[in-house]
Amino acid sequence: MFALLLLTGFVAAGESKLTLKPGFKSVGDGQKSEHATQAAAATEKHVFAVSSTKVAMYDRATGKLVATSAEKAEHLNSAFVWKGKVYCAHSNYPKKPETSEIRVYDPETNKLTVFHDFKDPPGSLVWNVHDGKNWWCCFAHYGADNAKTMLIKFADDFKEVQRWTFPKAVVDDWDKMSASGGVWDGNTLLVSHHHYKVLYRVKLPKDGKELELVEALECPFPGQGIATDPKGGGLVGIDRDAKKVVFAEKAK
């Protein structure tokens, strides 16, 4: 995503044009990290900051850097923790033809390896989550084509089940960019912007191929990848300009 800003000279500024309801607010001082440029994830003991090329693991209690992945990566995006490992979206964006993978970082071995390679992906993979039964993967497009961004539900063996595009109101609010992160919150998804402090709550439609916008929420993350925080019960994301992992709780 950062590459597009450099290529176009785009300045990541401004704010959502939608009416925002109270959503999430920052809590604590966060975690400073030079690697906090794409996404963040967390466990009870560790915080993970993700850049385009590395996953950095920090001790949550002390804030000290424990390790960084050594394997080569080109464009890591969002991350989430599942069964003790960190699963990251990865692509070759902005190169063509597009390639997309899920890469997995193992805190026990400090290895970052390919978990799944998507053949002929319908865009650049920007976030992926698993709900215990299925994979949910978002493939992004940018600029004039950003309405082609789609969410795809895959079975555990990555056989496609169904796909959806995003609501026009959300696409129009993307500022020519796309969705940068997403997590399940009950039976709805919270989807982050590329550089606005907003979370879009969307739900699957009963019929049709377009997600439905439920509400737009305030949040402390100026875009990028988000994940659930098992310790606080809220969310974890980043402030790219501040090079910091940010923790958030639901606003009361």
TORRONU-356786 format. One record per residue: residue number from 1; residue in one letter; x, y, z of N, C-alpha, C in turn. Coordinates in nm, 2 decimals. Each point is the difference from the previous one (the first is absolute). Layout:
TORRONU-356786
NODE, resi, resn, neast, nnorth, nup, caeast, canorth, caup, ceast, cnorth, cup
NODE, NUM, A, X, Y, Z, X, Y, Z, X, Y, Z
...
//
This chain:
TORRONU-356786
NODE, resi, resn, neast, nnorth, nup, caeast, canorth, caup, ceast, cnorth, cup
NODE, 1, M, 0.08, -0.12, 0.00, -0.08, 0.12, 0.00, 0.09, 0.13, 0.00
NODE, 2, F, 0.10, -0.01, 0.08, 0.09, 0.12, 0.01, 0.06, 0.03, -0.14
NODE, 3, A, 0.02, -0.11, -0.08, 0.06, 0.03, -0.13, -0.09, 0.08, -0.09
NODE, 4, L, -0.13, -0.02, 0.01, -0.09, 0.08, -0.08, 0.01, 0.15, 0.04
NODE, 5, L, 0.02, 0.03, 0.13, 0.01, 0.14, 0.04, 0.12, 0.06, -0.07
NODE, 6, L, 0.11, -0.07, -0.01, 0.12, 0.05, -0.06, -0.01, 0.01, -0.15
NODE, 7, L, -0.07, -0.09, -0.06, -0.02, 0.00, -0.15, -0.09, 0.12, -0.04
NODE, 8, T, -0.10, 0.02, 0.08, -0.10, 0.10, -0.05, 0.03, 0.14, 0.07
NODE, 9, G, 0.08, 0.01, 0.10, 0.02, 0.12, 0.07, -0.12, 0.03, 0.09
NODE, 10, F, -0.08, -0.09, 0.03, -0.12, 0.01, 0.08, 0.04, 0.04, 0.14
NODE, 11, V, -0.06, 0.09, 0.06, 0.02, 0.04, 0.14, -0.11, -0.06, 0.08
NODE, 12, A, 0.04, -0.08, 0.10, -0.10, -0.07, 0.08, -0.06, 0.10, 0.11
NODE, 13, A, -0.10, 0.07, -0.04, -0.06, 0.10, 0.10, -0.15, -0.01, -0.02
NODE, 14, G, -0.07, 0.09, 0.07, -0.14, 0.01, -0.01, -0.07, -0.09, 0.10
NODE, 15, E, -0.13, -0.01, -0.02, -0.08, -0.09, 0.09, -0.13, -0.05, -0.07
NODE, 16, S, -0.06, -0.10, 0.06, -0.12, -0.06, -0.06, -0.11, 0.11, -0.02
NODE, 17, K, -0.07, -0.02, -0.11, -0.12, 0.09, -0.03, -0.12, -0.05, 0.06
NODE, 18, L, 0.00, -0.12, 0.06, -0.12, -0.06, 0.06, -0.02, 0.05, 0.14
NODE, 19, T, -0.12, -0.01, 0.05, -0.03, 0.04, 0.14, 0.04, -0.11, 0.09
NODE, 20, L, 0.10, 0.03, 0.09, 0.06, -0.11, 0.08, -0.07, 0.00, 0.14
NODE, 21, K, -0.03, -0.12, 0.04, -0.05, -0.03, 0.14, 0.12, -0.03, 0.09
NODE, 22, P, -0.02, 0.01, 0.13, 0.10, -0.04, 0.10, 0.04, -0.15, -0.02
NODE, 23, G, 0.13, -0.03, -0.01, 0.04, -0.13, -0.03, 0.10, -0.05, 0.09
NODE, 24, F, 0.13, 0.04, -0.03, 0.11, -0.05, 0.08, 0.09, 0.12, 0.04
NODE, 25, K, 0.06, 0.00, 0.11, 0.09, 0.10, 0.05, 0.13, -0.06, 0.04
NODE, 26, S, 0.11, 0.07, -0.01, 0.13, -0.05, 0.04, 0.01, -0.02, 0.15
NODE, 27, V, 0.08, -0.10, 0.04, 0.02, -0.02, 0.14, 0.15, -0.03, 0.02
NODE, 28, G, 0.06, 0.05, 0.11, 0.14, -0.02, 0.02, 0.09, 0.08, -0.09
NODE, 29, D, 0.13, -0.02, 0.01, 0.10, 0.07, -0.07, 0.04, -0.06, -0.14
NODE, 30, G, -0.04, -0.12, -0.02, 0.03, -0.07, -0.12, 0.14, -0.06, 0.00
NODE, 31, Q, 0.05, -0.04, -0.11, 0.13, -0.06, -0.02, 0.07, 0.06, -0.11
NODE, 32, K, 0.11, 0.08, 0.03, 0.08, 0.06, -0.11, 0.07, -0.11, -0.08
NODE, 33, S, 0.00, 0.01, -0.13, 0.07, -0.09, -0.09, 0.02, 0.05, -0.14
NODE, 34, E, 0.13, -0.01, -0.04, 0.03, 0.05, -0.14, -0.07, -0.09, -0.10
NODE, 35, H, -0.05, -0.12, 0.04, -0.06, -0.09, -0.09, -0.15, 0.01, 0.00
NODE, 36, A, -0.06, 0.10, 0.07, -0.14, 0.02, 0.01, -0.05, 0.08, -0.12
NODE, 37, T, 0.01, -0.05, -0.12, -0.03, 0.08, -0.12, -0.11, -0.07, -0.08
NODE, 38, Q, -0.04, -0.12, 0.03, -0.10, -0.07, -0.08, -0.11, -0.06, 0.09
NODE, 39, A, 0.03, -0.05, 0.11, -0.10, -0.07, 0.08, 0.05, -0.03, 0.14
NODE, 40, A, -0.09, -0.05, 0.09, 0.04, -0.05, 0.13, -0.09, -0.12, 0.04
NODE, 41, A, 0.05, -0.08, 0.09, -0.08, -0.11, 0.06, 0.06, -0.02, 0.14
NODE, 42, A, -0.07, -0.08, 0.08, 0.04, -0.02, 0.14, -0.05, -0.13, 0.06
NODE, 43, T, 0.08, -0.05, 0.09, -0.04, -0.10, 0.09, 0.00, 0.05, 0.14
NODE, 44, E, -0.02, -0.08, 0.10, 0.01, 0.04, 0.14, 0.14, 0.04, 0.04
NODE, 45, K, 0.10, -0.06, -0.07, 0.14, 0.02, 0.04, 0.08, 0.09, -0.10
NODE, 46, H, -0.05, 0.00, -0.12, 0.08, 0.06, -0.11, -0.08, 0.10, -0.08
NODE, 47, V, 0.07, 0.10, -0.06, -0.06, 0.09, -0.09, 0.08, -0.02, -0.13
NODE, 48, F, -0.07, 0.00, -0.12, 0.07, -0.02, -0.12, -0.03, 0.13, -0.09
NODE, 49, A, 0.11, 0.06, -0.04, 0.00, 0.11, -0.10, 0.04, -0.05, -0.13
NODE, 50, V, -0.07, 0.04, -0.11, 0.02, -0.05, -0.13, 0.04, 0.12, -0.09
NODE, 51, S, 0.11, -0.02, -0.07, 0.03, 0.09, -0.11, -0.01, -0.07, -0.13
NODE, 52, S, 0.03, 0.06, -0.11, -0.01, -0.07, -0.13, 0.08, -0.13, -0.01
NODE, 53, T, 0.12, 0.01, 0.07, 0.09, -0.11, -0.02, 0.03, -0.09, 0.13
NODE, 54, K, -0.05, 0.05, 0.12, 0.03, -0.08, 0.12, -0.11, 0.00, 0.10
NODE, 55, V, 0.00, -0.11, 0.08, -0.08, 0.00, 0.12, 0.09, 0.01, 0.12
NODE, 56, A, -0.03, 0.10, 0.09, 0.08, 0.02, 0.12, -0.08, -0.04, 0.12
NODE, 57, M, 0.06, -0.08, 0.09, -0.07, -0.04, 0.12, 0.06, 0.07, 0.12
NODE, 58, Y, -0.09, 0.05, 0.08, 0.04, 0.08, 0.12, -0.06, -0.07, 0.13
NODE, 59, D, 0.07, 0.00, 0.11, -0.05, -0.04, 0.12, -0.11, 0.10, 0.05
NODE, 60, R, -0.12, -0.04, 0.03, -0.10, 0.09, 0.03, 0.02, 0.07, 0.13
NODE, 61, A, 0.06, -0.07, 0.10, 0.02, 0.05, 0.13, 0.11, 0.11, 0.01
NODE, 62, T, 0.10, -0.03, -0.08, 0.12, 0.10, 0.01, 0.01, 0.09, -0.12
NODE, 63, G, -0.06, -0.04, -0.11, 0.01, 0.08, -0.12, 0.13, -0.03, -0.08
NODE, 64, K, 0.08, -0.09, 0.05, 0.13, -0.03, -0.07, -0.02, -0.09, -0.12
NODE, 65, L, 0.08, 0.03, -0.11, 0.00, -0.08, -0.12, 0.05, -0.13, 0.03
NODE, 66, V, -0.07, -0.11, -0.04, 0.04, -0.14, 0.02, 0.07, -0.05, -0.12
NODE, 67, A, -0.06, 0.02, -0.12, 0.05, -0.06, -0.12, -0.07, 0.07, -0.12
NODE, 68, T, 0.07, -0.01, -0.12, -0.06, 0.04, -0.12, 0.02, -0.11, -0.10
NODE, 69, S, -0.10, -0.02, -0.09, 0.01, -0.10, -0.10, 0.12, 0.03, -0.10
NODE, 70, A, 0.07, -0.11, -0.04, 0.11, 0.02, -0.08, -0.03, -0.03, -0.15
NODE, 71, E, -0.10, -0.08, -0.02, -0.03, -0.04, -0.14, -0.05, 0.12, -0.09
NODE, 72, K, 0.03, 0.00, -0.12, -0.03, 0.10, -0.09, -0.15, 0.01, -0.02
NODE, 73, A, -0.05, 0.12, 0.01, -0.14, 0.03, -0.04, -0.01, 0.13, -0.08
NODE, 74, E, -0.10, 0.01, -0.08, -0.01, 0.12, -0.09, -0.10, 0.10, 0.04
NODE, 75, H, -0.12, -0.05, 0.03, -0.11, 0.10, 0.04, -0.10, -0.07, 0.09
NODE, 76, L, 0.05, -0.01, 0.13, -0.09, -0.05, 0.10, -0.11, 0.10, 0.03
NODE, 77, N, -0.12, -0.04, 0.04, -0.11, 0.09, 0.03, -0.05, -0.03, 0.14
NODE, 78, S, -0.13, -0.03, 0.01, -0.05, -0.02, 0.14, 0.04, -0.13, 0.05
NODE, 79, A, -0.03, -0.02, 0.14, 0.04, -0.12, 0.07, -0.10, -0.04, 0.10
NODE, 80, F, -0.01, -0.13, 0.03, -0.08, -0.04, 0.11, 0.05, -0.13, 0.06
NODE, 81, V, -0.02, -0.02, 0.13, 0.05, -0.11, 0.07, -0.10, -0.11, 0.00
NODE, 82, W, 0.04, -0.12, -0.04, -0.08, -0.12, 0.00, 0.08, -0.12, 0.05
NODE, 83, K, -0.04, -0.07, 0.10, 0.07, -0.11, 0.05, 0.14, 0.03, 0.03
NODE, 84, G, 0.03, 0.12, 0.06, 0.13, 0.03, 0.04, 0.10, 0.05, -0.11
NODE, 85, K, -0.05, 0.01, -0.12, 0.08, 0.05, -0.11, -0.06, 0.12, -0.06
NODE, 86, V, 0.08, 0.08, -0.07, -0.04, 0.13, -0.06, -0.01, -0.02, -0.15
NODE, 87, Y, -0.13, 0.01, -0.05, -0.02, -0.02, -0.14, -0.02, 0.14, -0.07
NODE, 88, C, 0.09, 0.02, -0.10, 0.01, 0.13, -0.06, -0.04, -0.01, -0.15
NODE, 89, A, -0.08, 0.10, -0.05, -0.02, 0.02, -0.14, 0.13, 0.04, -0.07
NODE, 90, H, 0.03, -0.05, -0.12, 0.12, 0.04, -0.07, -0.03, 0.00, -0.15
NODE, 91, S, 0.06, 0.10, -0.06, -0.02, 0.02, -0.15, 0.13, 0.05, -0.06
NODE, 92, N, 0.00, 0.02, -0.13, 0.11, 0.06, -0.07, -0.04, 0.14, -0.04
NODE, 93, Y, -0.11, 0.06, 0.05, -0.04, 0.13, -0.03, 0.11, 0.10, 0.00
NODE, 94, P, 0.01, 0.09, -0.10, -0.09, 0.03, -0.11, 0.04, -0.07, -0.13
NODE, 95, K, 0.08, -0.11, 0.00, 0.04, -0.07, -0.12, -0.11, -0.07, -0.06
NODE, 96, K, 0.02, -0.03, -0.13, -0.09, -0.08, -0.08, 0.07, -0.11, -0.07
NODE, 97, P, -0.05, -0.12, -0.02, -0.13, -0.04, 0.05, -0.01, -0.02, 0.15
NODE, 98, E, -0.11, 0.02, 0.06, -0.02, -0.01, 0.14, 0.03, -0.14, 0.06
NODE, 99, T, 0.06, 0.00, 0.11, 0.02, -0.12, 0.08, -0.05, 0.02, 0.14
NODE, 100, S, -0.06, -0.09, 0.06, -0.05, 0.01, 0.14, 0.02, -0.13, 0.08
NODE, 101, E, 0.04, 0.02, 0.12, 0.02, -0.12, 0.09, -0.04, 0.04, 0.14
NODE, 102, I, -0.02, -0.11, 0.08, -0.01, 0.02, 0.14, 0.13, -0.06, 0.06
NODE, 103, R, 0.07, 0.09, 0.07, 0.13, -0.05, 0.06, -0.02, -0.01, 0.15
NODE, 104, V, 0.07, -0.09, 0.06, -0.02, -0.03, 0.15, 0.13, 0.02, 0.07
NODE, 105, Y, 0.00, 0.08, 0.11, 0.11, 0.02, 0.08, -0.01, -0.09, 0.13
NODE, 106, D, 0.09, -0.08, 0.03, 0.00, -0.09, 0.12, 0.09, 0.06, 0.10
NODE, 107, P, -0.06, 0.05, 0.11, 0.08, 0.06, 0.11, 0.10, -0.10, 0.06
NODE, 108, E, -0.02, -0.13, -0.01, 0.08, -0.09, 0.06, 0.13, -0.02, -0.07
NODE, 109, T, -0.01, 0.01, -0.14, 0.12, -0.02, -0.08, 0.05, 0.13, -0.07
NODE, 110, N, -0.08, 0.10, 0.01, 0.03, 0.13, -0.06, 0.01, -0.01, -0.15
NODE, 111, K, -0.07, -0.10, -0.06, -0.01, -0.02, -0.14, -0.12, 0.07, -0.06
NODE, 112, L, 0.01, 0.06, -0.12, -0.11, 0.05, -0.08, -0.01, -0.08, -0.13
NODE, 113, T, -0.10, -0.08, -0.01, -0.01, -0.09, -0.12, -0.13, 0.02, -0.07
NODE, 114, V, -0.01, -0.06, -0.12, -0.12, 0.01, -0.08, -0.09, -0.11, 0.05
NODE, 115, F, -0.13, 0.04, 0.04, -0.10, -0.09, 0.05, -0.09, -0.04, -0.12
NODE, 116, H, -0.04, 0.10, -0.08, -0.08, -0.03, -0.12, 0.03, 0.10, -0.11
NODE, 117, D, 0.01, -0.05, -0.12, 0.03, 0.08, -0.12, -0.13, 0.00, -0.08
NODE, 118, F, -0.06, 0.12, -0.03, -0.12, 0.01, -0.08, 0.04, 0.00, -0.15
NODE, 119, K, -0.05, -0.09, -0.07, 0.02, 0.00, -0.15, -0.09, 0.09, -0.07
NODE, 120, D, 0.05, 0.09, -0.08, -0.08, 0.10, -0.08, -0.09, 0.08, 0.10
NODE, 121, P, 0.05, 0.06, 0.10, -0.08, 0.08, 0.10, -0.08, 0.11, -0.07
NODE, 122, P, -0.12, 0.03, 0.05, -0.08, 0.10, -0.06, 0.03, 0.14, 0.06
NODE, 123, G, 0.13, 0.03, 0.02, 0.04, 0.13, 0.06, 0.12, -0.03, 0.09
NODE, 124, S, 0.03, 0.10, 0.08, 0.11, -0.01, 0.09, -0.05, -0.04, 0.14
NODE, 125, L, 0.04, -0.11, 0.06, -0.05, -0.03, 0.13, 0.05, 0.10, 0.11
NODE, 126, V, -0.10, 0.06, 0.07, 0.03, 0.10, 0.10, -0.03, -0.04, 0.14
NODE, 127, W, -0.10, -0.09, 0.02, -0.02, -0.06, 0.13, -0.07, -0.13, -0.01
NODE, 128, N, 0.02, -0.08, 0.11, -0.06, -0.13, 0.00, -0.02, -0.04, 0.15
NODE, 129, V, -0.11, -0.06, 0.02, -0.03, -0.05, 0.14, -0.07, -0.14, -0.01
NODE, 130, H, 0.00, -0.07, 0.11, -0.06, -0.14, 0.00, -0.10, 0.00, 0.12
NODE, 131, D, -0.12, -0.04, -0.03, -0.10, 0.00, 0.11, -0.02, -0.13, 0.07
NODE, 132, G, 0.09, -0.10, -0.02, -0.01, -0.13, 0.06, -0.05, -0.10, -0.10
NODE, 133, K, -0.06, 0.04, -0.11, -0.05, -0.09, -0.10, 0.05, 0.04, -0.14
NODE, 134, N, 0.00, 0.13, -0.02, 0.03, 0.05, -0.14, 0.10, 0.12, 0.00
NODE, 135, W, 0.07, 0.01, -0.11, 0.08, 0.12, -0.02, -0.07, 0.11, -0.07
NODE, 136, W, 0.02, 0.12, 0.04, -0.06, 0.12, -0.06, 0.12, 0.09, -0.05
NODE, 137, C, 0.00, 0.02, -0.13, 0.12, 0.07, -0.05, -0.05, 0.12, -0.09
NODE, 138, C, 0.07, 0.11, 0.02, -0.04, 0.12, -0.08, 0.11, 0.03, -0.10
NODE, 139, F, -0.04, 0.01, -0.12, 0.09, 0.03, -0.11, -0.03, 0.14, -0.05
NODE, 140, A, 0.10, 0.09, 0.00, -0.02, 0.14, -0.03, 0.03, 0.04, -0.14
NODE, 141, H, -0.06, 0.11, -0.04, 0.03, 0.07, -0.12, 0.00, 0.15, 0.04
NODE, 142, Y, 0.07, 0.08, -0.08, 0.02, 0.14, 0.03, -0.04, 0.09, -0.11
NODE, 143, G, -0.01, 0.13, 0.03, -0.02, 0.10, -0.10, -0.14, -0.02, -0.06
NODE, 144, A, -0.01, 0.02, -0.13, -0.13, -0.01, -0.07, -0.06, -0.14, 0.01
NODE, 145, D, 0.08, -0.10, 0.03, -0.05, -0.14, 0.01, -0.03, -0.05, 0.15
NODE, 146, N, 0.00, 0.10, 0.09, -0.01, -0.05, 0.14, -0.14, -0.06, 0.04
NODE, 147, A, -0.10, 0.02, -0.09, -0.13, -0.06, 0.03, 0.01, -0.15, -0.03
NODE, 148, K, 0.11, -0.05, -0.06, 0.01, -0.14, -0.03, 0.06, -0.08, 0.12
NODE, 149, T, 0.04, 0.08, 0.11, 0.04, -0.07, 0.12, -0.10, -0.09, 0.05
NODE, 150, M, 0.04, -0.12, 0.04, -0.10, -0.10, 0.04, 0.04, -0.08, 0.12
NODE, 151, L, -0.10, -0.05, 0.07, 0.02, -0.09, 0.11, -0.04, -0.14, -0.04
NODE, 152, I, 0.08, -0.10, 0.02, -0.03, -0.14, -0.04, 0.01, -0.09, 0.12
NODE, 153, K, -0.11, -0.08, 0.01, 0.00, -0.11, 0.10, 0.05, -0.12, -0.06
NODE, 154, F, 0.10, -0.06, 0.07, 0.06, -0.13, -0.05, -0.03, -0.11, 0.11
NODE, 155, A, -0.02, -0.12, -0.05, 0.00, -0.11, 0.10, 0.14, -0.02, 0.05
NODE, 156, D, 0.02, -0.09, 0.10, 0.13, -0.02, 0.06, 0.10, -0.04, -0.09
NODE, 157, D, -0.04, -0.07, -0.11, 0.10, -0.04, -0.11, 0.02, 0.10, -0.11
NODE, 158, F, -0.06, 0.12, 0.02, 0.01, 0.11, -0.09, -0.08, -0.02, -0.13
NODE, 159, K, -0.10, -0.08, 0.01, -0.10, 0.00, -0.11, -0.09, 0.11, 0.02
NODE, 160, E, -0.02, 0.08, -0.11, -0.08, 0.12, 0.02, -0.15, -0.04, 0.02
NODE, 161, V, -0.06, 0.07, 0.10, -0.14, -0.02, 0.03, -0.09, 0.11, -0.06
NODE, 162, Q, 0.04, 0.13, 0.03, -0.08, 0.11, -0.05, 0.09, 0.13, 0.00
NODE, 163, R, -0.04, 0.10, -0.08, 0.07, 0.13, 0.00, -0.10, 0.11, 0.00
NODE, 164, W, 0.05, 0.12, 0.06, -0.08, 0.12, 0.01, 0.08, 0.12, -0.03
NODE, 165, T, -0.06, 0.10, -0.06, 0.07, 0.13, -0.01, -0.05, 0.09, 0.12
NODE, 166, F, 0.06, 0.12, 0.01, -0.03, 0.09, 0.11, -0.11, 0.10, -0.04
NODE, 167, P, -0.07, 0.05, 0.10, -0.11, 0.10, -0.03, 0.06, 0.12, -0.06
NODE, 168, K, -0.08, 0.06, -0.09, 0.04, 0.12, -0.07, 0.04, 0.12, 0.09
NODE, 169, A, -0.08, 0.01, 0.11, 0.03, 0.11, 0.10, 0.14, -0.02, 0.06
NODE, 170, V, 0.05, -0.12, 0.02, 0.13, -0.03, 0.05, 0.10, 0.02, -0.10
NODE, 171, V, -0.02, -0.05, -0.12, 0.10, 0.02, -0.11, 0.02, 0.15, -0.03
NODE, 172, D, -0.11, 0.08, 0.00, 0.01, 0.14, -0.03, 0.08, 0.07, 0.11
NODE, 173, D, 0.00, -0.06, 0.12, 0.07, 0.06, 0.12, 0.15, -0.04, 0.00
NODE, 174, W, 0.04, -0.09, -0.08, 0.14, -0.05, 0.00, 0.10, 0.09, -0.05
NODE, 175, D, -0.04, 0.11, -0.06, 0.10, 0.10, -0.05, 0.10, -0.06, -0.11
NODE, 176, K, -0.06, -0.08, -0.09, 0.07, -0.07, -0.11, 0.08, -0.12, 0.05
NODE, 177, M, 0.00, -0.03, 0.13, 0.08, -0.11, 0.06, -0.09, -0.12, 0.02
NODE, 178, S, 0.02, -0.08, 0.10, -0.08, -0.12, 0.02, -0.01, -0.03, 0.15
NODE, 179, A, -0.06, -0.12, 0.03, 0.00, -0.05, 0.13, 0.13, -0.05, 0.04
NODE, 180, S, 0.05, 0.04, 0.12, 0.14, -0.05, 0.04, 0.00, -0.10, 0.11
NODE, 181, G, -0.11, -0.02, 0.07, 0.00, -0.10, 0.11, -0.15, -0.04, 0.03
NODE, 182, G, -0.01, -0.11, 0.07, -0.14, -0.04, 0.03, 0.01, -0.11, 0.11
NODE, 183, V, -0.10, 0.00, 0.09, -0.02, -0.10, 0.10, -0.15, -0.02, 0.02
NODE, 184, W, -0.03, -0.13, 0.05, -0.14, -0.03, 0.03, -0.03, 0.06, 0.14
NODE, 185, D, -0.11, 0.06, 0.02, -0.05, 0.05, 0.12, -0.15, -0.05, 0.01
NODE, 186, G, -0.01, -0.12, 0.07, -0.13, -0.06, 0.00, -0.03, -0.05, -0.14
NODE, 187, N, -0.12, 0.03, -0.05, -0.04, -0.04, -0.14, 0.02, 0.11, -0.10
NODE, 188, T, 0.08, 0.10, 0.03, 0.03, 0.11, -0.09, 0.15, 0.01, -0.01
NODE, 189, L, 0.05, 0.07, -0.11, 0.14, 0.02, -0.02, 0.03, 0.15, 0.03
NODE, 190, L, 0.11, 0.03, 0.06, 0.06, 0.13, 0.02, 0.11, 0.01, -0.10
NODE, 191, V, -0.01, 0.10, -0.09, 0.09, 0.02, -0.11, 0.07, 0.13, 0.01
NODE, 192, S, 0.13, 0.00, -0.01, 0.08, 0.13, 0.01, 0.02, 0.07, -0.13
NODE, 193, H, 0.03, 0.12, 0.00, 0.03, 0.09, -0.11, 0.15, -0.01, -0.03
NODE, 194, H, 0.05, 0.06, -0.11, 0.14, 0.00, -0.02, 0.07, 0.11, 0.08
NODE, 195, H, -0.07, 0.11, 0.02, 0.07, 0.11, 0.08, -0.10, 0.09, 0.07
NODE, 196, Y, -0.13, -0.03, 0.01, -0.09, 0.07, 0.08, -0.03, -0.07, 0.13
NODE, 197, K, -0.03, 0.08, 0.10, -0.03, -0.06, 0.13, -0.15, -0.04, 0.00
NODE, 198, V, -0.03, -0.11, -0.06, -0.14, -0.04, -0.01, 0.00, -0.16, -0.01
NODE, 199, L, -0.10, -0.06, 0.06, -0.03, -0.14, -0.02, -0.14, -0.01, -0.06
NODE, 200, Y, -0.01, -0.08, -0.10, -0.13, -0.03, -0.07, -0.05, -0.13, 0.06
NODE, 201, R, -0.11, 0.00, 0.06, -0.07, -0.12, 0.04, -0.09, -0.05, -0.11
NODE, 202, V, 0.04, -0.12, -0.06, -0.08, -0.05, -0.11, -0.05, -0.14, 0.03
NODE, 203, K, -0.11, -0.04, -0.06, -0.05, -0.13, 0.02, -0.02, -0.07, -0.13
NODE, 204, L, -0.01, -0.13, 0.00, -0.03, -0.08, -0.12, -0.15, 0.02, -0.03
NODE, 205, P, -0.03, 0.01, -0.13, -0.14, 0.02, -0.04, -0.08, -0.13, 0.00
NODE, 206, K, -0.13, 0.00, 0.02, -0.08, -0.12, -0.01, 0.01, -0.05, -0.14
NODE, 207, D, -0.01, 0.09, -0.09, 0.01, -0.03, -0.14, 0.09, 0.10, -0.07
NODE, 208, G, 0.05, -0.03, -0.12, 0.08, 0.10, -0.07, 0.15, -0.02, 0.02
NODE, 209, K, 0.07, 0.08, -0.07, 0.15, -0.01, 0.00, 0.07, 0.12, 0.05
NODE, 210, E, -0.07, 0.08, 0.08, 0.06, 0.12, 0.05, -0.02, 0.01, 0.15
NODE, 211, L, 0.11, 0.02, 0.08, -0.01, 0.01, 0.14, -0.09, 0.12, 0.04
NODE, 212, E, -0.06, 0.00, 0.11, -0.08, 0.11, 0.05, 0.07, 0.08, 0.11
NODE, 213, L, -0.01, 0.13, -0.01, 0.06, 0.09, 0.10, -0.10, 0.01, 0.11
NODE, 214, V, 0.05, -0.03, 0.12, -0.09, 0.01, 0.12, 0.02, 0.14, 0.07
NODE, 215, E, 0.13, 0.04, 0.01, 0.04, 0.13, 0.06, 0.14, 0.03, -0.02
NODE, 216, A, 0.04, 0.12, 0.02, 0.14, 0.04, -0.01, 0.04, 0.05, 0.14
NODE, 217, L, 0.12, -0.04, 0.05, 0.04, 0.02, 0.14, 0.13, 0.08, 0.01
NODE, 218, E, 0.00, 0.08, 0.11, 0.13, 0.07, 0.03, 0.10, -0.11, 0.05
NODE, 219, C, 0.13, 0.03, -0.03, 0.10, -0.09, 0.05, 0.14, 0.08, 0.00
NODE, 220, P, 0.09, -0.05, 0.08, 0.13, 0.08, 0.01, 0.10, -0.04, -0.10
NODE, 221, F, -0.03, -0.10, -0.09, 0.10, -0.04, -0.10, -0.02, 0.07, -0.13
NODE, 222, P, 0.10, 0.07, -0.05, 0.00, 0.06, -0.13, 0.02, -0.10, -0.11
NODE, 223, G, -0.09, -0.09, -0.01, 0.00, -0.10, -0.10, 0.10, -0.12, 0.03
NODE, 224, Q, 0.01, -0.09, -0.10, 0.09, -0.11, 0.00, -0.06, -0.12, 0.08
NODE, 225, G, 0.09, -0.11, 0.02, -0.05, -0.12, 0.05, -0.04, 0.00, 0.15
NODE, 226, I, -0.11, -0.06, 0.03, -0.05, -0.01, 0.14, -0.01, -0.15, 0.04
NODE, 227, A, -0.01, -0.02, 0.13, -0.02, -0.14, 0.05, -0.07, 0.01, 0.14
NODE, 228, T, -0.06, -0.10, 0.04, -0.06, -0.01, 0.13, 0.11, -0.01, 0.11
NODE, 229, D, -0.03, 0.06, 0.12, 0.10, 0.00, 0.11, -0.06, -0.09, 0.11
NODE, 230, P, 0.06, -0.12, 0.01, -0.05, -0.10, 0.10, 0.02, 0.05, 0.15
NODE, 231, K, 0.09, 0.09, 0.02, 0.02, 0.05, 0.14, -0.10, 0.10, 0.04
NODE, 232, G, -0.03, 0.10, -0.08, -0.09, 0.10, 0.03, -0.14, -0.02, -0.05
NODE, 233, G, -0.02, -0.09, -0.09, -0.13, -0.03, -0.06, -0.04, 0.10, -0.11
NODE, 234, G, 0.10, 0.09, -0.03, -0.03, 0.10, -0.11, 0.07, -0.03, -0.12
NODE, 235, L, 0.07, 0.10, -0.06, 0.07, -0.01, -0.12, 0.15, 0.05, 0.01
NODE, 236, V, 0.08, -0.05, -0.09, 0.14, 0.05, -0.01, 0.02, 0.04, -0.15
NODE, 237, G, 0.07, 0.11, -0.02, 0.03, 0.05, -0.13, 0.13, 0.09, 0.01
NODE, 238, I, 0.02, 0.08, -0.10, 0.12, 0.09, 0.00, -0.04, 0.14, -0.03
NODE, 239, D, 0.10, 0.09, 0.03, 0.01, 0.13, -0.05, 0.12, 0.01, -0.07
NODE, 240, R, -0.01, -0.01, -0.14, 0.12, -0.01, -0.08, 0.10, 0.12, 0.01
NODE, 241, D, -0.06, 0.12, 0.01, 0.08, 0.12, 0.01, 0.08, 0.01, 0.13
NODE, 242, A, -0.06, -0.05, 0.11, 0.06, 0.00, 0.13, 0.09, -0.12, 0.02
NODE, 243, K, -0.01, -0.10, -0.10, 0.08, -0.13, 0.02, -0.03, -0.06, 0.13
NODE, 244, K, -0.13, -0.03, 0.02, -0.05, -0.05, 0.13, -0.11, -0.09, -0.01
NODE, 245, V, 0.00, -0.11, 0.08, -0.11, -0.09, 0.01, -0.10, 0.07, 0.10
NODE, 246, V, -0.13, 0.00, -0.04, -0.10, 0.06, 0.08, -0.10, -0.10, 0.05
NODE, 247, F, -0.04, 0.01, 0.13, -0.10, -0.09, 0.05, -0.13, 0.08, 0.02
NODE, 248, A, -0.11, -0.06, -0.02, -0.13, 0.07, 0.01, -0.10, -0.09, 0.07
NODE, 249, E, -0.09, 0.07, 0.07, -0.12, -0.06, 0.06, -0.12, 0.06, -0.05
NODE, 250, K, -0.11, -0.07, 0.02, -0.13, 0.06, -0.05, -0.04, 0.12, 0.08
NODE, 251, A, -0.04, 0.10, -0.07, -0.04, 0.13, 0.07, -0.13, -0.03, 0.08
NODE, 252, K, -0.01, 0.06, 0.12, -0.12, -0.02, 0.08, -0.09, 0.12, -0.01
//
